[in-house]
Amino acid sequence: MKHLFIILSCLLPSLCSAQTFSGEYTTEWQWDMKRNTNWLNLLRLNLNVPVFDGKGTIEASTLHIAKTNETIIADWQTFSNIEAENNVAAIAVLGYMHEWQAAHLFVGVRNVNEDFFTSDITALFINSSCGIFPTIAANYPIANYPFSGLTVYFDVSRGGWTFRNSLYNGTGYNGWKRRDNPFLVRPTKDGVFNISQLEYAHRGAHYFAGVAVHSRQYTVGTDGEMPSADAAAHKTTCAWWAYAEQPVWSAADRCVTCMAQYSENTCRQSACYRYAEVGCAYCDSLNQCGLSAQCARFRQGTEHSVELTYRRQLNRHIALQPSFQYINNTEGNFTALCARLYYSF
């Protein structure tokens, strides 16, 4: 499998002269404002090769992750959305995307972060719950960063409306071994996972509503640990969510936008069954700053968190972002100060 991917990576650029290669390197320094620090690094490489006179695209993306320490605070939501175990190389996307005038169809390896949950405002914040609801991410071992899985995805748009749907193998993987790779399809063991989302956009406002269904119920103990797929009950559960993003002031290239989101899981024995967030952000051509407050109801208690962040676009390729978070749960009160640098090419 690894050799196949290497061969494809070498051959694809020769298939078409219009291929595009891009990437983004993110490095983040973390401090708990006491004694613990951590240094995280994420490199994402992307290759897109148009085929069939531009009506289709072969997409390939890889993730490369390195860090110096384990998590520095005892939070439950994971306060950094690039936090992951060290990995030399993992497949994020590998497949074929076909485009029509108002629709897309993708078949291949993909993860939920490519198409769902992230908006312009939530993408500003560093806390991982801003990228995907913990009512989903904490409850199912799905194709969520840094894991991927075989996927059939499509979207259809009309006017300001867009409908998206993805069907995944029920467990995500990021390895290169026979029993640990994102090309596995094992519905009997892993189950199946489906996401549907309806969106509406109008004059800068965005509204989302969706539901995610998994054919396995992953119950957890009081310690919050998720059991293996072999221990998961053969019972279908789901999570639903609603999200609203509304501009409240704008002038030239400046605007202030407020957002609110809410999600629940139908299984009260899951790791996290309720989540809510409110926030606001100011944006102009070079600056973004935002404030958000979150509440997540876990099996072992409730976690509250607040994030204040600021992002400055230094030039076309480089951006700098400091972030401060205060987190409270039954383990105690925690602070996390992060400094993140983005380099895109």
C-alpha positions in Angstrom: 0.0 0.0 0.0 2.8 2.4 0.9 4.6 1.6 -2.4 1.4 2.2 -4.4 1.0 5.7 -2.9 4.6 6.5 -3.6 4.3 5.4 -7.2 1.1 7.4 -7.7 2.8 10.5 -6.2 5.6 10.2 -8.8 3.3 9.5 -11.8 0.5 11.9 -11.2 2.4 15.1 -12.0 3.2 13.7 -15.5 -0.4 13.1 -16.3 -1.3 16.8 -16.8 0.7 20.0 -17.1 -1.9 21.9 -15.0 -1.4 20.1 -11.8 -1.1 22.2 -8.6 1.1 21.5 -5.6 0.6 23.4 -2.3 1.2 23.0 1.4 0.9 24.6 4.8 3.3 24.3 7.7 1.9 25.1 11.2 4.1 25.3 14.2 2.7 25.9 17.7 4.3 26.6 21.1 2.2 25.8 24.1 2.5 26.8 27.8 0.3 26.0 30.7 1.5 29.3 32.3 3.2 27.2 35.0 6.0 24.7 34.2 4.8 22.6 31.2 5.5 23.4 27.6 5.0 21.6 24.3 6.0 22.3 20.7 3.8 21.0 17.9 4.5 20.8 14.2 2.1 20.0 11.3 3.0 19.9 7.7 0.2 19.3 5.1 1.1 18.7 1.4 -1.5 18.9 -1.3 -1.4 17.7 -5.0 -4.4 18.3 -7.4 -4.3 17.0 -10.9 -7.1 18.0 -13.3 -8.3 15.2 -15.6 -11.1 14.9 -18.2 -10.7 18.4 -19.5 -10.9 19.9 -16.0 -14.2 18.2 -15.1 -12.5 15.9 -12.6 -9.6 16.2 -10.2 -7.3 13.6 -8.7 -6.7 14.9 -5.1 -3.9 13.8 -2.8 -2.9 15.3 0.6 -0.6 14.0 3.3 -0.1 14.9 7.0 3.2 15.0 8.8 3.1 15.5 12.6 5.8 16.0 15.2 5.7 17.2 18.8 8.0 17.3 21.8 5.7 16.5 24.7 2.4 15.0 25.7 -0.7 17.1 26.5 0.3 19.7 29.1 -3.2 20.1 30.8 -6.0 17.8 31.8 -8.6 19.2 29.5 -11.2 16.9 27.8 -11.9 18.6 24.5 -8.2 19.0 23.5 -7.4 22.7 23.4 -5.3 22.5 20.2 -6.8 21.4 16.9 -3.5 20.1 15.6 -2.7 18.0 18.7 -2.0 14.4 17.6 0.6 11.7 18.0 3.8 11.8 16.1 3.4 10.5 12.5 6.0 10.6 9.7 3.3 10.5 7.0 -0.4 9.8 6.9 -2.9 10.1 4.1 -5.5 12.8 4.6 -7.0 12.7 1.0 -6.5 10.4 -1.9 -9.2 10.0 -4.5 -11.2 11.4 -7.4 -13.4 14.4 -7.3 -15.8 15.1 -10.2 -17.4 18.5 -10.6 -20.6 19.5 -12.3 -22.1 23.0 -12.5 -23.8 22.8 -9.1 -22.6 19.5 -7.6 -19.5 17.5 -6.7 -18.8 13.7 -6.2 -15.7 12.3 -4.5 -14.7 8.7 -4.2 -11.6 7.7 -2.2 -9.9 8.3 1.1 -11.1 11.4 3.0 -11.8 12.8 6.4 -14.8 14.7 7.9 -12.7 17.9 8.3 -12.4 18.4 4.6 -16.1 19.1 4.1 -18.0 19.6 7.4 -18.1 21.7 10.6 -15.6 24.5 9.8 -16.7 28.0 8.8 -14.7 31.2 8.4 -15.3 32.1 12.0 -14.8 28.7 13.7 -11.6 28.2 11.7 -10.2 31.2 13.5 -10.2 29.5 16.9 -7.6 26.9 18.0 -9.8 24.7 20.4 -10.5 21.5 18.5 -14.2 21.6 19.3 -14.5 24.5 16.9 -13.6 22.2 14.1 -15.9 19.3 14.9 -18.4 18.8 17.7 -17.2 16.7 20.6 -20.7 15.0 20.6 -19.2 13.3 17.4 -15.4 13.4 17.8 -15.4 12.1 21.4 -17.9 9.4 20.8 -16.9 7.6 17.6 -13.4 6.6 16.3 -14.2 8.0 12.9 -12.2 9.5 10.0 -11.5 12.7 11.9 -8.0 14.4 12.0 -5.5 12.8 11.9 -7.4 9.8 10.7 -9.1 9.1 7.3 -11.1 6.4 5.7 -12.7 5.3 2.5 -15.5 7.8 1.6 -18.2 8.5 -0.9 -19.0 12.2 -0.7 -21.3 14.5 -2.7 -22.8 18.0 -2.5 -25.5 19.8 -4.4 -26.1 23.5 -4.5 -28.9 25.7 -5.6 -29.2 29.4 -4.9 -27.9 30.0 -1.4 -28.6 26.3 -0.4 -26.1 23.5 -0.2 -26.7 19.9 0.8 -23.7 17.7 1.7 -23.5 14.0 2.5 -20.7 11.6 3.2 -20.7 7.8 3.8 -17.5 6.5 5.6 -16.1 3.3 7.0 -17.1 3.5 10.7 -13.5 3.7 11.9 -10.7 6.0 10.7 -7.0 4.9 10.3 -3.7 6.6 9.6 -1.2 3.8 9.4 0.5 1.8 6.6 -0.1 -1.7 8.0 -2.4 -4.4 6.7 -4.9 -3.9 9.6 -4.2 -0.2 10.0 -4.6 1.8 6.8 -7.3 4.2 5.6 -8.3 1.8 2.7 -10.0 -0.7 5.0 -13.8 -1.3 4.6 -15.0 -3.4 7.5 -18.7 -2.7 8.2 -19.1 -5.8 10.4 -16.3 -4.8 12.8 -16.1 -1.0 12.3 -19.7 -0.2 11.4 -20.6 2.6 9.0 -20.8 6.3 9.6 -22.9 8.8 7.6 -23.0 12.6 7.8 -25.6 14.9 6.2 -25.6 18.7 6.4 -27.9 21.4 5.0 -26.4 24.9 4.6 -27.8 28.3 3.7 -25.7 31.4 2.9 -27.0 34.9 2.3 -25.1 38.3 2.5 -22.4 37.0 4.7 -24.6 35.0 7.0 -24.3 31.2 7.2 -26.6 28.7 8.8 -25.9 24.9 9.1 -28.0 22.0 10.4 -27.0 18.4 10.2 -27.0 14.9 11.6 -24.4 12.2 11.9 -25.4 8.5 12.3 -23.1 5.6 13.4 -24.1 2.0 13.4 -22.1 1.3 16.6 -22.7 2.7 20.1 -19.4 3.3 21.8 -20.2 3.6 25.5 -17.5 4.7 27.9 -16.6 4.3 31.6 -16.4 7.1 34.2 -12.8 7.6 33.2 -13.9 8.8 29.8 -12.0 6.1 27.9 -13.7 4.8 24.7 -13.7 1.0 24.3 -12.4 -0.8 21.2 -14.5 -1.5 18.2 -14.9 -5.1 19.4 -16.6 -3.9 22.6 -18.9 -1.5 20.8 -22.6 -2.4 20.9 -24.4 -3.1 17.7 -26.8 -0.2 18.2 -27.3 2.8 15.9 -26.9 6.2 17.6 -26.7 9.7 16.1 -25.7 13.3 16.9 -27.4 16.4 15.5 -26.2 20.0 15.4 -27.2 23.5 14.4 -24.9 26.5 13.6 -25.6 30.2 12.9 -23.1 32.8 11.8 -24.4 36.3 11.4 -22.6 39.6 10.5 -23.8 42.4 12.8 -21.6 45.3 11.5 -19.6 45.9 8.4 -17.7 48.8 6.7 -15.5 48.4 3.6 -13.3 45.4 4.3 -14.1 45.3 8.1 -16.8 43.3 9.8 -18.0 41.9 13.1 -19.7 38.6 13.1 -21.5 36.7 15.9 -21.9 32.9 15.9 -23.7 30.3 18.0 -23.8 26.5 17.7 -25.4 23.6 19.6 -25.2 19.8 19.4 -26.5 16.7 21.2 -25.9 13.0 20.9 -28.8 10.6 21.4 -26.8 8.2 23.6 -26.4 9.5 27.2 -23.8 6.8 27.9 -21.5 8.3 25.3 -18.4 10.2 26.2 -19.9 13.6 25.4 -23.6 14.1 24.8 -24.1 17.9 24.7 -22.1 20.9 23.5 -22.8 24.6 23.0 -20.7 27.6 22.0 -21.2 31.3 21.4 -18.6 33.7 20.1 -17.8 36.8 18.0 -15.0 37.9 15.7 -13.7 41.0 14.1 -12.1 40.7 10.7 -10.4 43.0 8.1 -8.0 42.4 5.3 -5.0 41.6 7.6 -6.4 41.0 11.1 -8.8 38.6 12.8 -9.6 38.5 16.5 -12.2 36.5 18.3 -13.7 35.5 21.6 -15.6 32.3 22.2 -17.2 30.5 25.2 -17.9 26.7 25.2 -19.7 24.2 27.4 -19.4 20.5 26.9 -21.3 17.9 28.9 -19.2 14.7 29.3 -20.0 11.5 31.1 -17.6 12.4 33.9 -18.8 16.0 34.2 -19.1 19.4 32.5 -16.2 21.3 31.0 -16.4 25.1 30.4 -13.8 26.9 28.3 -13.1 30.4 27.0 -10.8 31.3 24.2 -9.4 34.7 23.2 -7.3 34.7 20.0 -5.8 37.1 17.4 -4.4 36.3 14.0 -2.3 38.7 11.9 -1.5 38.1 8.2 2.1 39.3 7.9 2.3 38.7 4.2 0.9 36.5 1.5 2.5 33.4 3.0 3.0 33.9 6.7 0.5 34.5 9.5 1.0 34.7 13.3 -1.6 33.8 15.9 -1.4 33.9 19.7 -4.3 32.4 21.7 -5.3 32.2 25.4 -7.7 29.7 26.8 -9.2 29.2 30.3 -10.6 25.8 31.0 -12.6 24.4 33.9 -13.7 20.8 34.6 -13.8 18.4 37.6 -10.0 18.0 37.3 -9.5 21.6 38.1 -8.9 25.0 36.5 -6.4 25.3 33.6 -4.9 27.9 31.4 -3.2 27.4 28.0 -1.2 30.1 26.1 -0.3 29.2 22.5 1.7 31.0 19.8 1.1 29.6 16.3 2.9 30.4 13.1 1.4 29.5 9.7 3.5 29.3 6.5 1.6 28.5 3.3 3.2 27.8 -0.1 
